[in-house]
Amino acid sequence: MKELYGAKEIMKMLPHRYPFLLVDKILEIDHDKPSILGLKNVTANEPCFTGHFPDRPILPGVLILEALAQTGGILVYEKGFTDKIALFLTLNNVKFRNAVLPGDTLHLYAEGKVFSSKGGRVIARATVGSKVAAEAEIGYALVNRKEFFDHG
């Protein structure tokens, strides 16, 4: 599948940087549904693996949730809120189903349920192949991008 956005474009939408930029590519966006499909390549040299079960490394669940939230944040941006940044507000119905290992390709899917100038909500799912790794309902607060960075 051809990428729609690569790292350069994603960094224009999200404020995250290494090691916390967790979305490598955006593969699909359906503005009508609205939904988005992103991708994260999980490599053995990710910083978390040095301390998270080094003898049997697995990607921490909170990083999977962060990757899903970032993917949803890109969907928020795509819905026209380019002057805003989506910040975590709520996590509901979180379920971890299967481990994510070095070498896996994590597909990050989010479907928008609510979007407004103050916030939004997506239903998100991360998969490796046909196996669901994690799923959650993620709520966002939207803050003004300029004010967020000019805080001080």
Backbone hydrogen bonds in HBPLUS format (Angstrom, degrees):
<---DONOR---> <-ACCEPTOR-->    atom                        ^
c    i                          cat <-CA-CA->   ^        H-A-AA   ^      H-
h    n   atom  resd res      DA  || num        DHA   H-A  angle D-A-AA Bond
n    s   type  num  typ     dist DA aas  dist angle  dist       angle   num
A0004-LEU N   A0026-ILE O   2.65 MM  22  5.47 159.3  1.69 155.4 162.6     1
A0005-TYR N   A0026-ILE O   3.12 MM  21  4.98 156.7  2.18 134.1 138.7     2
A0026-ILE N   A0005-TYR O   2.93 MM  21  4.98 158.4  1.98 143.0 145.7     3
A0010-ILE N   A0006-GLY O   3.01 MM   4  6.22 162.1  2.04 157.1 162.9     4
A0011-MET N   A0007-ALA O   2.92 MM   4  6.08 154.8  1.99 152.6 158.0     5
A0012-LYS N   A0009-GLU O   3.09 MM   3  5.25 142.8  2.23 100.1 111.0     6
A0013-MET N   A0010-ILE O   2.98 MM   3  5.19 136.4  2.17 102.6 114.9     7
A0014-LEU N   A0010-ILE O   2.88 MM   4  6.09 160.0  1.92 161.6 167.6     8
A0020-PHE N   A0017-ARG O   2.68 MM   3  5.47 138.5  1.84 142.6 138.2     9
A0024-ASP N   A0039-LEU O   2.83 MM  15  5.74 147.5  1.94 151.6 162.5    10
A0025-LYS N   A0039-LEU O   3.24 MM  14  5.19 152.4  2.33 140.2 143.1    11
A0039-LEU N   A0025-LYS O   2.88 MM  14  5.19 143.9  2.01 149.4 148.5    12
A0027-LEU N   A0037-LEU O   2.76 MM  10  5.55 155.0  1.82 153.6 162.3    13
A0028-GLU N   A0037-LEU O   3.34 MM   9  5.06 160.3  2.38 134.2 136.7    14
A0037-LEU N   A0028-GLU O   2.91 MM   9  5.06 155.1  1.97 146.7 144.6    15
A0030-ASP N   A0035-SER O   2.87 MM   5  5.12 165.3  1.89 141.6 146.4    16
A0035-SER N   A0030-ASP O   2.90 MM   5  5.12 146.1  2.01 133.8 144.4    17
A0112-GLY N   A0034-PRO O   2.90 MM  78  5.46 151.8  1.98 142.8 152.0    18
A0036-ILE N   A0110-ALA O   2.92 MM  74  5.43 145.0  2.04 152.5 162.4    19
A0110-ALA N   A0036-ILE O   3.06 MM  74  5.43 157.4  2.11 148.0 153.0    20
A0038-GLY N   A0108-LEU O   2.67 MM  70  4.76 165.7  1.69 145.5 150.6    21
A0108-LEU N   A0038-GLY O   2.85 MM  70  4.76 171.1  1.86 128.5 131.6    22
A0040-LYS N   A0106-LEU O   2.86 MM  66  5.03 153.0  1.93 147.1 154.7    23
A0106-LEU N   A0040-LYS O   2.80 MM  66  5.03 166.7  1.82 163.7 159.0    24
A0042-VAL N   A0104-ASP O   2.93 MM  62  5.37 166.4  1.95 169.4 170.8    25
A0103-GLY N   A0042-VAL O   2.66 MM  61  5.43 158.6  1.70 141.0 147.5    26
A0046-GLU N   A0043-THR O   3.30 MM   3  5.83 146.6  2.42 122.3 119.8    27
A0049-PHE N   A0046-GLU O   3.08 MM   3  5.84 152.1  2.16 124.1 130.7    28
A0050-THR N   A0047-PRO O   3.39 MM   3  6.05 161.6  2.42 116.1 120.4    29
A0051-GLY N   A0048-CYS O   3.32 MM   3  5.95 151.9  2.40 113.0 119.4    30
A0052-HIS N   A0048-CYS O   2.98 MM   4  5.91 138.8  2.15 150.4 163.1    31
A0056-ARG N   A0053-PHE O   2.83 MM   3  5.28 147.4  1.93 118.1 128.5    32
A0059-LEU N   A0100-VAL O   2.75 MM  41  5.34 165.6  1.77 155.0 160.0    33
A0063-LEU N   A0060-PRO O   2.97 MM   3  5.45 134.9  2.18 109.3 121.3    34
A0064-ILE N   A0060-PRO O   3.26 MM   4  6.74 145.5  2.39 145.0 155.0    35
A0064-ILE N   A0061-GLY O   3.09 MM   3  5.03 121.1  2.45  93.7 108.7    36
A0065-LEU N   A0061-GLY O   2.97 MM   4  6.32 159.6  2.02 152.9 158.1    37
A0066-GLU N   A0062-VAL O   2.93 MM   4  6.12 149.5  2.02 136.0 144.8    38
A0067-ALA N   A0063-LEU O   2.90 MM   4  6.08 156.0  1.96 142.5 148.5    39
A0068-LEU N   A0064-ILE O   2.96 MM   4  6.26 154.4  2.02 148.0 155.2    40
A0069-ALA N   A0065-LEU O   2.84 MM   4  6.09 156.5  1.90 148.5 155.4    41
A0070-GLN N   A0066-GLU O   2.85 MM   4  6.10 156.6  1.90 151.1 157.2    42
A0071-THR N   A0067-ALA O   3.03 MM   4  6.23 154.1  2.10 142.7 149.6    43
A0072-GLY N   A0068-LEU O   2.90 MM   4  6.21 159.8  1.94 150.6 156.1    44
A0073-GLY N   A0069-ALA O   2.76 MM   4  6.02 142.9  1.90 142.3 153.9    45
A0074-ILE N   A0070-GLN O   3.01 MM   4  6.35 142.0  2.16 143.9 152.7    46
A0074-ILE N   A0071-THR O   3.18 MM   3  5.20 125.6  2.49  95.2 108.4    47
A0075-LEU N   A0071-THR O   3.16 MM   4  6.56 149.4  2.26 142.7 151.1    48
A0076-VAL N   A0072-GLY O   2.94 MM   4  6.31 151.4  2.02 147.4 155.3    49
A0077-TYR N   A0073-GLY O   3.00 MM   4  6.26 157.8  2.05 142.9 148.6    50
A0078-GLU N   A0074-ILE O   2.84 MM   4  6.11 156.4  1.90 147.6 154.4    51
A0079-LYS N   A0075-LEU O   2.95 MM   4  6.20 127.0  2.24 139.7 153.6    52
A0079-LYS N   A0076-VAL O   3.08 MM   3  5.10 136.2  2.28  96.1 108.6    53
A0080-GLY N   A0077-TYR O   3.03 MM   3  5.60 153.6  2.10 116.2 119.8    54
A0084-LYS N   A0081-PHE O   3.20 MM   3  5.47 159.7  2.25 112.4 114.5    55
A0145-ARG N   A0083-ASP O   2.77 MM  62  5.41 172.5  1.78 138.7 139.9    56
A0085-ILE N   A0143-VAL O   2.83 MM  58  5.42 146.2  1.95 149.5 160.8    57
A0143-VAL N   A0085-ILE O   3.04 MM  58  5.42 161.4  2.08 146.3 150.9    58
A0087-LEU N   A0141-ALA O   2.86 MM  54  5.25 167.0  1.87 156.3 160.8    59
A0141-ALA N   A0087-LEU O   2.85 MM  54  5.25 155.9  1.91 148.3 156.4    60
A0089-LEU N   A0139-GLY O   2.77 MM  50  5.13 144.9  1.89 149.8 139.6    61
A0090-THR N   A0139-GLY O   3.22 MM  49  4.64 159.8  2.26 111.3 114.0    62
A0139-GLY N   A0090-THR O   2.86 MM  49  4.64 171.6  1.87 132.6 135.3    63
A0092-ASN N   A0137-GLU O   2.87 MM  45  5.01 162.0  1.90 149.3 154.1    64
A0137-GLU N   A0092-ASN O   2.86 MM  45  5.01 165.6  1.88 155.9 156.1    65
A0095-LYS N   A0135-GLU O   2.92 MM  40  5.40 153.2  2.00 155.8 158.9    66
A0135-GLU N   A0095-LYS O   2.94 MM  40  5.40 143.5  2.08 147.4 157.3    67
A0097-ARG N   A0133-ALA O   2.76 MM  36  4.91 159.5  1.80 126.6 133.1    68
A0098-ASN N   A0133-ALA O   3.43 MM  35  4.43 160.2  2.47 106.4 110.7    69
A0104-ASP N   A0101-LEU O   3.00 MM   3  5.64 159.0  2.04 143.9 145.4    70
A0107-HIS N   A0127-THR O   2.80 MM  20  5.17 170.3  1.81 159.3 160.6    71
A0127-THR N   A0107-HIS O   2.90 MM  20  5.17 156.6  1.95 144.2 152.0    72
A0109-TYR N   A0125-ARG O   2.89 MM  16  5.25 170.5  1.90 159.1 161.5    73
A0125-ARG N   A0109-TYR O   2.84 MM  16  5.25 155.1  1.90 151.8 157.6    74
A0111-GLU N   A0123-ILE O   2.87 MM  12  5.29 159.6  1.92 147.3 153.8    75
A0123-ILE N   A0111-GLU O   2.93 MM  12  5.29 157.9  1.98 146.2 150.6    76
A0113-LYS N   A0121-ARG O   2.83 MM   8  5.51 166.2  1.85 160.7 156.7    77
A0114-VAL N   A0121-ARG O   3.26 MM   7  5.06 160.0  2.31 136.5 137.8    78
A0121-ARG N   A0114-VAL O   2.90 MM   7  5.06 146.8  2.01 137.8 138.4    79
A0116-SER N   A0119-GLY O   2.81 MM   3  5.35 139.6  1.97 168.1 173.4    80
A0142-LEU N   A0118-LYS O   2.89 MM  24  5.14 170.5  1.90 123.6 123.0    81
A0120-GLY N   A0140-TYR O   3.14 MM  20  5.10 151.1  2.23 125.6 128.7    82
A0140-TYR N   A0120-GLY O   2.79 MM  20  5.10 162.3  1.82 146.7 147.9    83
A0122-VAL N   A0138-ILE O   2.91 MM  16  5.37 156.2  1.97 149.4 156.7    84
A0138-ILE N   A0122-VAL O   2.87 MM  16  5.37 158.4  1.91 156.1 162.6    85
A0124-ALA N   A0136-ALA O   2.78 MM  12  5.36 177.1  1.78 176.6 176.0    86
A0136-ALA N   A0124-ALA O   2.97 MM  12  5.36 156.7  2.03 142.8 146.2    87
A0126-ALA N   A0134-ALA O   2.80 MM   8  5.22 169.0  1.81 155.2 156.7    88
A0133-ALA N   A0126-ALA O   2.70 MM   7  5.44 162.0  1.73 145.8 151.5    89
A0134-ALA N   A0126-ALA O   3.32 MM   8  5.22 158.7  2.37 132.9 135.9    90
A0128-VAL N   A0131-LYS O   2.87 MM   3  5.38 157.8  1.92 157.6 163.8    91
A0131-LYS N   A0128-VAL O   3.05 MM   3  5.38 155.2  2.11 134.8 132.6    92
A0148-PHE N   A0144-ASN O   2.90 MM   4  6.04 150.9  1.99 151.1 160.3    93
A0149-PHE N   A0145-ARG O   3.18 MM   4  6.47 154.3  2.24 150.4 155.1    94
A0150-ASP N   A0146-LYS O   2.86 MM   4  5.95 138.9  2.03 147.3 160.1    95
